[in-house]
Amino acid sequence: MKKESFTDLSLEELQSKEKTYKTAFLTSLILQILLGVLTIYLAIVKKQFAFIAISSGVLPSLIFMYQNLKKVREQITKRVQ
């Protein structure tokens, strides 16, 4: 997979990336919260707590999404100043 360099992009492209990353991050966060609640409910009802481990496996993807969003915001801040 090609490593993305935010320094090569224009300000408009960075703003577009920020919007895309923000939307993806918030959507994933909401779905992760819903998955967590549903998983805890099912784990309690079915008495199978392995479900919790499965839902927590998706959490690292949110961390990487947030890091990319933060990098884009830093580049935008550098260019605006």
C-alpha positions as a Markdown table, in Angstrom:
| # | Residue | x | y | z |
|---|---|---|---|---|
| 1 | Met | 0.0 | 0.0 | 0.0 |
| 2 | Lys | 1.3 | 3.4 | -1.0 |
| 3 | Lys | 2.2 | 5.8 | 1.9 |
| 4 | Glu | 0.2 | 9.0 | 1.6 |
| 5 | Ser | 2.1 | 12.2 | 1.9 |
| 6 | Phe | -0.1 | 15.1 | 3.0 |
| 7 | Thr | 2.7 | 17.7 | 2.2 |
| 8 | Asp | 2.2 | 17.1 | -1.6 |
| 9 | Leu | -1.5 | 18.0 | -1.5 |
| 10 | Ser | -3.0 | 21.4 | -2.1 |
| 11 | Leu | -5.1 | 23.1 | 0.6 |
| 12 | Glu | -8.3 | 22.3 | -1.1 |
| 13 | Glu | -7.4 | 18.7 | -1.4 |
| 14 | Leu | -6.4 | 18.6 | 2.3 |
| 15 | Gln | -9.8 | 20.1 | 3.3 |
| 16 | Ser | -11.5 | 17.5 | 1.2 |
| 17 | Lys | -9.5 | 14.7 | 2.9 |
| 18 | Glu | -10.3 | 16.2 | 6.3 |
| 19 | Lys | -14.0 | 16.1 | 5.5 |
| 20 | Thr | -13.7 | 12.5 | 4.3 |
| 21 | Tyr | -11.6 | 11.3 | 7.2 |
| 22 | Lys | -13.9 | 13.1 | 9.7 |
| 23 | Thr | -17.0 | 11.5 | 8.2 |
| 24 | Ala | -15.4 | 8.1 | 8.2 |
| 25 | Phe | -14.1 | 8.4 | 11.8 |
| 26 | Leu | -17.5 | 9.6 | 13.2 |
| 27 | Thr | -19.4 | 6.9 | 11.3 |
| 28 | Ser | -17.1 | 4.2 | 12.5 |
| 29 | Leu | -17.2 | 5.6 | 16.1 |
| 30 | Ile | -21.0 | 5.5 | 16.1 |
| 31 | Leu | -21.0 | 2.0 | 14.7 |
| 32 | Gln | -18.4 | 0.9 | 17.2 |
| 33 | Ile | -20.5 | 2.2 | 20.1 |
| 34 | Leu | -23.6 | 0.4 | 18.8 |
| 35 | Leu | -21.6 | -2.8 | 18.3 |
| 36 | Gly | -20.2 | -2.5 | 21.8 |
| 37 | Val | -23.6 | -2.0 | 23.4 |
| 38 | Leu | -25.1 | -4.9 | 21.4 |
| 39 | Thr | -22.1 | -7.1 | 22.2 |
| 40 | Ile | -22.4 | -6.5 | 25.9 |
| 41 | Tyr | -26.1 | -7.2 | 25.8 |
| 42 | Leu | -25.7 | -10.4 | 23.9 |
| 43 | Ala | -22.8 | -11.5 | 26.2 |
| 44 | Ile | -25.0 | -11.0 | 29.2 |
| 45 | Val | -28.0 | -12.7 | 27.7 |
| 46 | Lys | -26.2 | -15.6 | 26.1 |
| 47 | Lys | -23.6 | -16.0 | 28.8 |
| 48 | Gln | -20.8 | -16.1 | 26.2 |
| 49 | Phe | -18.3 | -13.4 | 27.0 |
| 50 | Ala | -16.1 | -14.1 | 23.9 |
| 51 | Phe | -18.3 | -11.7 | 22.0 |
| 52 | Ile | -16.7 | -8.8 | 23.9 |
| 53 | Ala | -13.2 | -9.7 | 22.6 |
| 54 | Ile | -14.6 | -9.8 | 19.0 |
| 55 | Ser | -16.0 | -6.3 | 19.2 |
| 56 | Ser | -12.9 | -4.8 | 20.8 |
| 57 | Gly | -10.9 | -6.0 | 17.9 |
| 58 | Val | -12.2 | -3.2 | 15.7 |
| 59 | Leu | -11.0 | -0.5 | 18.1 |
| 60 | Pro | -7.5 | -0.1 | 16.7 |
| 61 | Ser | -9.0 | 1.0 | 13.3 |
| 62 | Leu | -10.5 | 4.0 | 15.1 |
| 63 | Ile | -7.0 | 4.9 | 16.5 |
| 64 | Phe | -5.5 | 4.9 | 13.0 |
| 65 | Met | -8.4 | 6.9 | 11.5 |
| 66 | Tyr | -8.0 | 9.5 | 14.2 |
| 67 | Gln | -4.2 | 9.7 | 13.7 |
| 68 | Asn | -4.7 | 10.4 | 9.9 |
| 69 | Leu | -7.3 | 13.0 | 10.7 |
| 70 | Lys | -4.9 | 14.7 | 13.1 |
| 71 | Lys | -2.1 | 14.7 | 10.5 |
| 72 | Val | -4.4 | 16.4 | 7.9 |
| 73 | Arg | -5.5 | 19.0 | 10.4 |
| 74 | Glu | -1.9 | 19.8 | 11.3 |
| 75 | Gln | -1.1 | 20.3 | 7.6 |
| 76 | Ile | -4.0 | 22.6 | 7.2 |
| 77 | Thr | -3.0 | 24.6 | 10.3 |
| 78 | Lys | 0.5 | 25.0 | 9.0 |
| 79 | Arg | -0.7 | 26.2 | 5.6 |
| 80 | Val | -3.3 | 28.7 | 6.9 |
| 81 | Gln | -0.8 | 30.4 | 9.2 |
